[in-house]
Amino acid sequence: MDVLQAIVLGLVQGLTEFLPISSSAHLLIVPKLAGWGDPGAAFTAVIQLGTMLAVLIYFWRDIVRITWTWLRSLWTPELRGDLDARMGWYIGLGTIPISVAGLLFKDAIEGPARNLWLNAAMLIVFGLLLLVADQMGRKKKEVADLNMRDGLVIGAWQMLPLIPGASRSGSTMTGALFLGYTREAAARYSFLLSIPAVILSGLFELRHVGDGGGPPVAPTLIATVVSFVVGYASIAWLLRYVARHSTTVFVVYRVFAGTFLLTLLALGVVQS
């Protein structure tokens, strides 16, 4: 992997991580279309640390407040009903499903799940599922309305993006919309819920950077920095967008991209 490839993949990661269109699928598709090699699951997980740093900086006040209130609630019972204390539990417990599934299906995630036929199908299927959730959801609940059941259900939806093409933000937003949350609340909670899972995944795969079969150090670092810069801008844009618009544009894009990829695969233009 050279510097140009690292910059392009960093741009792709930063642009697609927070949009409900699947960054992991795009990090598979773009290199294929460009004739580059598969950057690998380790590279994908590690450069997500760049976009996650963007989340930490953008939401730093919320994160500090939630963390501090949750810690204080451990020995101060009257704080346990506070939204921030409850959010700490919801985010922590909501991370368990994807953590367990990621360890159990690690080999499949790094191998068979990276098949482009599967990724194209997931782009279409989960795009349409997002459309259904957006149309059917009542969109009345705000982040303040979160409870333990909803936090765990949305956390379970976060397992689906272990298959590239499903989209982590898209899946969690879909789950939240089905539960009646507004688009902005769904997006905001999706960002916060992603923090532990993405950081743990990135740190777990970091051991492969620079080893014989893993991604090279310099390009991975460059891609991570680029993804951070672009990702920060993407967060601000998406929160403004979903506050005023439906998710239809993302659904249309997903169906088009998935159909286009299936066509290329069927014609033999690209190999799965």
QUIKA-V705582 format. One record per helix or strand of 3 or more residues. SS is the DSSP state (~ for helix, > for strand). FROM is the first residue (numbers start at 1). TO is the last residue. If there is no record, write none. Layout:
# QUIKA-V705582
ss & from & to
SS & FROM & TO
SS & FROM & TO
This chain:
# QUIKA-V705582
ss & from & to
~ & 3 & 16
~ & 23 & 34
~ & 41 & 58
~ & 60 & 73
~ & 77 & 79
~ & 83 & 104
~ & 106 & 110
~ & 112 & 114
~ & 116 & 136
~ & 143 & 145
~ & 148 & 157
~ & 160 & 162
~ & 168 & 178
~ & 183 & 208
~ & 217 & 244
~ & 248 & 267
